[in-house]
Amino acid sequence: MLFLCVCTSFAQISVKSSGEPQYITDELLRLESLRINNPQLFGDGLDALAFEQMKMSSYQQCHYAFLRAYQKAFKGESKQAIKVMENLIPSCDDLRVRVRLNALIANISVIGGNYLKASNHIDLVIQNAEQTADTTTKTLAYSAAAIVYNLLDQRELGVKYSELLYNLEPTDKNLCHLHYSSNVHHLDGNNPPKEFSEIKEMSGQCKSSGNLLYSQFLILDNIKWKLAQDRLDENALGEIEAEIRNIDAEIQNSPYKNILGIFAAIKAKFYWFKSENKLAQSHALNALKLNQDLGNTEQLIMALEVLEKVSKDNGDFQSSYNYLKKINKTQLSMYDETQAKQMAFMAVKHSNLAKVFEIEQLNRQKEVLELEKKLANQEANNQRLIILLILTVLAMMVLWLFKIKKRHDYFRDVSEIDHLTKVLTRKAFEEQVKVQLENCEKTNSPINIAIMDLDLFKNVNDSHGHLIGDWVLKNVVYAIKELVEENMILARLGGEEFCIVMADVDCETMRNKLEMMRSAIETLDCSESGAKLSVTASFGYTSSVTSGYSLPLLLTHADVALFDAKKHGRNQVVKFKTLQGRT
């Protein structure tokens, strides 16, 4: 029910327009202030106010209809609420109501997974805010934009509108919102967490402002980042244990399953680091239970990873393998959801850009028509000028169309090519490999898939910085590109992980090719980077002969083989073997 937050401060609007009964306006605002804390009084008040509809101004009628739609959304009738509000928008010209309607539609849509609708309506909220000088309306718009853009994973925009909101209305509540947005953006950039003393200060500020949810998220996000590291020394574990103990009682009283699930997953990971596998398993299973109705989440992956490690520690390799498959499936689903959010956001931005170009083109065409009308009344000796003008305008139109096409091609390339390594992104890789798999299956031809992962790459980033890490990624790709043939596909799956696909060859040929790539990486001269380091890579691969033509299964088996390569010393090529063969 996060959409409640977007509308929290709407009741502060005051309306004193002529022709509006003031007592109705006052009652609408009073009811709006009750809708979160006292839904029963809110509903009863709306029923009583229904008898006053004949006396309402057009603004008051729109405001009343909005509150009725909000009531539907609060009861879980989100689709009906959105339909009501979409029908209201064309007839409600007042920007105060339009900001309400579009903000609530955007918030409900982003929570429901309709990212394109959410992006469209939050864009309308910002447009409405730019059309008014009313401070309260701008405050509402910025608050909605900060929340929705954070939910769309557009962290920079979340921080931007949180800052605008705080600058416009510097309250404790808005400062808390800014703290949360800034911290999420900071952690999403793979930056180390802020000092815990600073996080505790920010969390305390949120708690004192009445925002317990953001207060808890600030602490939990900080702990979660620390537990994501490969190793933790005793001092770090002691600090985390103290943090968990300090917040334990407060979290246990939380009514939010999401918060409880995150905390359970954190405890599971902590106890695994402490080698207390029974406690780790118990908390991980509790995290799975709490996450049942929440879909794919970070805490779900964290809990599954703990269960996989515990199973492996206990020698239960079948369960470990099953958890690995669940982790892979969940990560793929979360990646697809992230891509859907990004594509929806980009689609709206591209649509706005196209509209700008279209308006400019129409304005120019209008100018041309007016000039032609004037020139038609002149003497015949002005005809050459008319022709020259038409040709000039046509040339400008062609130029604008060319720019539109160029921008369209740019957005398409951005979604298909990884900006750092210039190889295929995961989305483009999946689309191309799907076609190749279908063709190979029809002709019963073999196809091989390998996953390559740079060994101990995190140490490169930690010891030498991300600029050196980027240099290594680019030059490793340059080295293996020299060995890529026409029947091969090279893509970046994420981080330091890449995928190589080779069709119409047997496993031995694939292995030889991967060995050549491994050797090329091992002998890579890194002196030009300015750092003293060496790079190696591990490869896990499989074939359709063993794993069939299902892409998820091929990737899972290649990942298992990669796990074996890492487990047995890294810097080697390992082929996937069936469970029976491995046993």
C-alpha positions, 0 to 999 in steps of 0.5 A: 500500500505504498500509494498511501504515501504519495497522497499524504500531504494532499489534505493541506491544500486550501481552496478559496475560489469564488462560487465554491461553498467553503464548508464543502471544501473544508469537509473534503480536506478534513476527510482527506486527512482521515483516509489513512488513519481512520478509514471508517470515518473517512468512508462514513464522511464520504457517504454523508457528503454525497447529499451535497453533490448538487451544491458542489463546484466542478473542482469540488466534484472532481475532488470528491470523485477522486476521494471515492476512487482512492477509497476503491484503491484502499479496498484493493479494487485497484483496476476499478480505481484506475478506470474511474480516475482515467475517466475523470482526468479529461473533465477535471481541468484544475491542476490540483486535482490532476496532480492527485489523479495522475500521481495515484494512478502512477503509484498504483501502476508501478506497484502493480507492475504496469511500468509503462502506465506508471512512467506516462502518468508520473511524467504528466504529474511533472508536466502539470507541476511545471504549469503552475506556480502554486507551491503546494501543488509542486510539493505534491508533484515532487513527492509523488515523483520521488516515490515513483521514480525510486520504485522504477529504479530511476535512482538519480531522478528519485534523489533529484525530486527528493532534493526539490521537495526538501528545498521547496518544503524543508520539513523533517519528513521531507528530509527523511525522504531525501536521506532514504533516496540518497542512501539507496542511490549511493548503494546502487552505485556499488559504493561502500556504505556510509559510516554506521554512525551517519546511518544511525543519525539519518535513521533516528531523524526519520523515526523522529519525523514519524517515518518508521518504515524509512528509518528501518530501511536505512539500517537494513540496507546498510547491513544487507550491503555488508553481508553481500561481501565474500568475507567478513572478519570478526570485527565486522561480524561483531558490528553487524551482530550489535546492529541486529540486536539493537533493531531486533525488537523494533523489527519484530513489531513491524506490520510489514511482511517485506521488512520482516522478510528482509530481516529474516534473510539478514539473520540467515546470512549472518548466522551462516557467516558465523557457521551456525548452519541450523540457525541460518537454515531456520531464518532462511526458511522463515524468509521464504515463508514471509516472501511468498506473496511478495514475488521476486525480491532481493531477500528471496535471493539472499535466503536461497543463497544461504540454503544452497550454501548450507545444503552444500556444507551438509553434503546434500548436493541435490538440494544445493543444485535445486537451490541454484536453479531457483536462484538462477530463475529468480535472478533472471526474473528480476533482471527481466523486471528491471529491463521492463522498468528501464524500457518503459521509462525510455519509451516515455522519454522517447515518445516525449522527444518525438512529440517535441520534434513533431510539434516543431515540424508542425509549427514549421509547416504552419509557417510555410503555409502562411508564407505560401498564402502571402506569396500566392498574392504577389506578382509572378516574378516572386515565384522563384522565391516561393520555389526556393522557400519550399525546397528549403523547408523540405530540406529542413523537414528531411533533416528533422526526420533524419535526426528523429531516426538517428535518435531512435537508432541510438536508443535501440543500440543502447538497449542491445550493446553493453556500453563498456565492453561493446558486446551484446547485453543480456536482453539482446543475447537472449533474443539472438540465442533463442533464434539460433537454438530453434534453428539448431533444434530443427536441424538436430545440430549441436550448439555449445554455451559457455559462461566465463567469469573473471577470477577474483575480479572483486579484488581488482576493484577493491585494490585498484579501483573501478577505473582499473576494473573497467580497463581490465573488462574492456581489454579482456573482451578485446583479447577474446574478440580476436578469437571469435568466429562467425558462428559465435556469439559473445555477450555480457551477462552482468558484472564480470560474467560473459557468455560464449555461444558456438553452434555447429561444432562438437564439444572438443572444438568448443573446449579448444576455443575456450582454452585459447581464450583462457590462455589469451586472458592469462597472458594479457599484458596489464602494464598499460593500466598502470597497476601491477596485476594479472588476470585469469578466467574460469569457464564452464560450458555445456552442449545441447547434446547433454543439456538439450535446447532449453536456454535456461537449462543450458545456462544453468548447466554452464553455471554449474560447470563454472562453479566446479571450475571455481571450486577446483582452483579457477583458471580452467575450462570445465565441461558440465557433467550429468549428476550421475556422471559427477557422482 
